[in-house]
Amino acid sequence: MTTLLESVSSHGQESDDGVLGRVHAHLPEIAARSAEAEAARAVPAEIIAALREAGVFRMSLPRAWGGEQLDLVQSARVVREISRADGSTGWTVQAASMAWFFVRSLPRQTLEKEVFGEGADLMLRGAIAPKGKAVEVEGGYRLSGRWPLASGSFTPDWILAGFVVEGAPALPDGRPDMRVALIRPEQVTFLDTWDAVGLRATQSTDFTMDDVFVPARFTGPLVGGNNIPAPFYGLPYTATGASHDAVIIGCLEGALNDLAELAATKRPAFNPGVLIGEDPVFQERFAELHLRTVALNALLEQTGRVVMDRALAGEEPTPTEWFGYTGGHQHIHHEGSRILNEIMTLSGSSGLYSSNPMQRRWRDVRCVSQHVAGNNGSLRRLGAVLSGQGDVR
């Protein structure tokens, strides 16, 4: 038994030979191996390899460089479908596929010739937070530091790291000179730090570097211009939040399907003559949770499409459009947690057992909701714009 959310998926929105169509073939195995992945604290290598072949790690990259060039909304649909099967796998895909956005300021020649010169099927891990410290030297920087939350249970082709240039003058807006770098994985050391309540198979570990030389051509400003030839990369900074939202919504849809199966089989301890799915109170609460989840997905798609259409037209989104989009991330993160809390309550004791995937989805969503994308201050900014207080960017 499944909920009506099956019909809300993206079937028909992309041909079967596209990324989403190719991904569908792997969803049963991803779901079947989710408990195994959590126990091993790693998405199985076979699943990573299959998803790589399906194109998920190149899905947002330009066609000119060998990518699929899906836009913001299309990529989020792929992440949502995978996350319905397993949140850790969905998070791994969104982190590795969307983080290329943060290196868009690197020189075009470096990206086109040295990074993507042999194609776009590359695996990226790292952390955008400027946790590193760098000293400028002839030809580049010497970089040291420790970065948390580098998601990905795979050996990457490149490492992304944010850093602050020590001794550099402040930027015109008063911020320190913060930059990003692409580094080869053999230059960093990964630490086994990821033992968290949720997203346990993502291997979102720390990594360190000690006095590593990074050529200047492999760096760019943290917030700067765009040298990647695809409209998605022309969006303002923080554009990857839609894929975070998609992990949450996919987990919610999976949990509602779990609840539907429970409704068809579970009988209350003190009223064993009926199924819980026959209880009118249960039915009404289930319907409300279903519709609230559908509404979150509609919000993700609508606000994402508005800003993506602006990017396709070579325009900037208006303040209301932009903060409607980023404020939507904040709302989806926290409303998603509330909905899953209520799904768990409705499941009674059944959802608490490790054998039930519902509890894993509950923990995964709680973990995603701690991310800065869900705590970004955009609701306040949207409210300020709506209140006539001007552009607060």
Solvent accessible surface area in square Angstrom, and as a share of the most:
residue,aa,sasa,rsa
1,M,144,0.64
2,T,77,0.45
3,T,17,0.10
4,L,130,0.65
5,L,0,0.00
6,E,67,0.30
7,S,95,0.62
8,V,48,0.28
9,S,10,0.06
10,S,1,0.01
11,H,117,0.52
12,G,80,0.76
13,Q,96,0.43
14,E,45,0.20
15,S,71,0.46
16,D,124,0.64
17,D,106,0.55
18,G,14,0.13
19,V,1,0.00
20,L,4,0.02
21,G,14,0.14
22,R,73,0.27
23,V,0,0.00
24,H,39,0.18
25,A,81,0.63
26,H,50,0.22
27,L,30,0.15
28,P,96,0.60
29,E,73,0.33
30,I,2,0.01
31,A,47,0.37
32,A,85,0.66
33,R,54,0.20
34,S,6,0.04
35,A,59,0.45
36,E,84,0.38
37,A,2,0.02
38,E,28,0.13
39,A,90,0.69
40,A,67,0.52
41,R,71,0.26
42,A,23,0.17
43,V,3,0.02
44,P,14,0.09
45,A,77,0.60
46,E,105,0.47
47,I,6,0.03
48,I,13,0.06
49,A,60,0.46
50,A,22,0.17
51,L,0,0.00
52,R,78,0.29
53,E,141,0.63
54,A,4,0.03
55,G,0,0.00
56,V,0,0.00
57,F,1,0.00
58,R,38,0.14
59,M,0,0.00
60,S,1,0.01
61,L,0,0.00
62,P,0,0.00
63,R,161,0.59
64,A,85,0.66
65,W,16,0.05
66,G,42,0.41
67,G,10,0.10
68,E,42,0.19
69,Q,47,0.21
70,L,19,0.10
71,D,19,0.10
72,L,1,0.01
73,V,2,0.01
74,Q,65,0.29
75,S,0,0.00
76,A,2,0.01
77,R,39,0.14
78,V,0,0.00
79,V,0,0.00
80,R,5,0.02
81,E,3,0.02
82,I,0,0.00
83,S,0,0.00
84,R,27,0.10
85,A,13,0.10
86,D,5,0.03
87,G,2,0.02
88,S,6,0.04
89,T,3,0.01
90,G,0,0.00
91,W,20,0.07
92,T,1,0.00
93,V,0,0.00
94,Q,4,0.02
95,A,25,0.19
96,A,1,0.01
97,S,0,0.00
98,M,4,0.02
99,A,19,0.15
100,W,0,0.00
101,F,1,0.00
102,F,31,0.13
103,V,0,0.00
104,R,19,0.07
105,S,13,0.08
106,L,0,0.00
107,P,52,0.33
108,R,107,0.39
109,Q,120,0.53
110,T,2,0.01
111,L,0,0.00
112,E,55,0.25
113,K,119,0.51
114,E,71,0.32
115,V,9,0.05
116,F,6,0.03
117,G,48,0.46
118,E,184,0.83
119,G,25,0.24
120,A,2,0.02
121,D,59,0.31
122,L,30,0.15
123,M,3,0.01
124,L,1,0.01
125,R,15,0.06
126,G,16,0.15
127,A,11,0.08
128,I,44,0.22
129,A,38,0.29
130,P,44,0.28
131,K,109,0.46
132,G,0,0.00
133,K,104,0.44
134,A,1,0.00
135,V,81,0.46
136,E,114,0.51
137,V,54,0.31
138,E,171,0.77
139,G,52,0.50
140,G,4,0.04
141,Y,19,0.07
142,R,91,0.33
143,L,0,0.00
144,S,39,0.25
145,G,24,0.23
146,R,126,0.46
147,W,0,0.00
148,P,42,0.26
149,L,105,0.52
150,A,0,0.00
151,S,12,0.07
152,G,0,0.00
153,S,16,0.10
154,F,27,0.11
155,T,117,0.68
156,P,8,0.05
157,D,40,0.21
158,W,11,0.04
159,I,0,0.00
160,L,4,0.02
161,A,0,0.00
162,G,0,0.00
163,F,1,0.00
164,V,24,0.14
165,V,7,0.04
166,E,92,0.41
167,G,87,0.83
168,A,31,0.24
169,P,115,0.72
170,A,67,0.52
171,L,56,0.28
172,P,146,0.92
173,D,92,0.48
174,G,55,0.52
175,R,82,0.30
176,P,66,0.41
177,D,28,0.14
178,M,32,0.14
179,R,45,0.16
180,V,0,0.00
181,A,0,0.00
182,L,3,0.02
183,I,4,0.02
184,R,103,0.38
185,P,26,0.17
186,E,136,0.61
187,Q,76,0.34
188,V,17,0.10
189,T,77,0.45
190,F,67,0.28
191,L,52,0.26
192,D,113,0.59
193,T,59,0.34
194,W,31,0.11
195,D,104,0.54
196,A,24,0.18
197,V,93,0.53
198,G,0,0.00
199,L,6,0.03
200,R,59,0.22
201,A,1,0.01
202,T,0,0.00
203,Q,59,0.26
204,S,5,0.03
205,T,12,0.07
206,D,21,0.11
207,F,0,0.00
208,T,37,0.21
209,M,10,0.04
210,D,122,0.63
211,D,75,0.39
212,V,18,0.10
213,F,75,0.31
214,V,3,0.02
215,P,36,0.22
216,A,49,0.38
217,R,119,0.43
218,F,19,0.08
219,T,2,0.01
220,G,1,0.01
221,P,49,0.31
222,L,22,0.11
223,V,72,0.42
224,G,31,0.30
225,G,52,0.50
226,N,59,0.30
227,N,50,0.26
228,I,2,0.01
229,P,50,0.31
230,A,9,0.07
231,P,45,0.28
232,F,4,0.02
233,Y,0,0.00
234,G,44,0.42
235,L,2,0.01
236,P,26,0.16
237,Y,64,0.24
238,T,64,0.37
239,A,0,0.00
240,T,11,0.06
241,G,3,0.03
242,A,1,0.01
243,S,1,0.00
244,H,13,0.06
245,D,2,0.01
246,A,0,0.00
247,V,0,0.00
248,I,0,0.00
249,I,0,0.00
250,G,0,0.00
251,C,0,0.00
252,L,0,0.00
253,E,0,0.00
254,G,1,0.01
255,A,0,0.00
256,L,0,0.00
257,N,17,0.09
258,D,19,0.10
259,L,0,0.00
260,A,1,0.01
261,E,95,0.43
262,L,23,0.11
263,A,6,0.04
264,A,43,0.34
265,T,99,0.57
266,K,50,0.21
267,R,121,0.44
268,P,41,0.26
269,A,91,0.70
270,F,202,0.84
271,N,80,0.41
272,P,88,0.55
273,G,64,0.61
274,V,53,0.30
275,L,39,0.19
276,I,20,0.10
277,G,21,0.20
278,E,96,0.43
279,D,59,0.30
280,P,97,0.61
281,V,100,0.57
282,F,12,0.05
283,Q,89,0.40
284,E,132,0.59
285,R,92,0.34
286,F,29,0.12
287,A,51,0.40
288,E,90,0.40
289,L,3,0.01
290,H,25,0.11
291,L,112,0.56
292,R,57,0.21
293,T,0,0.00
294,V,43,0.24
295,A,60,0.46
296,L,6,0.03
297,N,12,0.06
298,A,56,0.43
299,L,54,0.27
300,L,8,0.04
301,E,34,0.15
302,Q,109,0.48
303,T,17,0.10
304,G,0,0.00
305,R,74,0.27
306,V,45,0.26
307,V,0,0.00
308,M,1,0.01
309,D,68,0.35
310,R,70,0.26
311,A,14,0.11
312,L,101,0.50
313,A,66,0.51
314,G,72,0.69
315,E,87,0.39
316,E,113,0.51
317,P,3,0.02
318,T,55,0.32
319,P,35,0.22
320,T,63,0.37
321,E,42,0.19
322,W,12,0.04
323,F,7,0.03
324,G,17,0.16
325,Y,2,0.01
326,T,4,0.02
327,G,1,0.01
328,G,5,0.05
329,H,4,0.02
330,Q,35,0.16
331,H,70,0.31
332,I,1,0.01
333,H,0,0.00
334,H,54,0.24
335,E,22,0.10
336,G,0,0.00
337,S,10,0.07
338,R,115,0.42
339,I,0,0.00
340,L,1,0.00
341,N,73,0.38
342,E,55,0.25
343,I,0,0.00
344,M,12,0.05
345,T,94,0.54
346,L,23,0.11
347,S,1,0.00
348,G,38,0.37
349,S,68,0.44
350,S,25,0.16
351,G,0,0.00
352,L,112,0.56
353,Y,138,0.52
354,S,96,0.62
355,S,108,0.70
356,N,25,0.13
357,P,44,0.28
358,M,0,0.00
359,Q,17,0.08
360,R,21,0.08
361,R,26,0.09
362,W,89,0.31
363,R,50,0.18
364,D,2,0.01
365,V,1,0.00
366,R,102,0.37
367,C,22,0.13
368,V,1,0.01
369,S,1,0.00
370,Q,125,0.56
371,H,61,0.27
372,V,106,0.61
373,A,14,0.11
374,G,0,0.00
375,N,76,0.39
376,N,41,0.21
377,G,27,0.26
378,S,6,0.04
379,L,81,0.40
380,R,155,0.56
381,R,72,0.26
382,L,33,0.16
383,G,31,0.30
384,A,19,0.15
385,V,25,0.14
386,L,119,0.59
387,S,78,0.50
388,G,63,0.61
389,Q,125,0.56
390,G,42,0.40
391,D,88,0.46
392,V,50,0.29
393,R,128,0.47
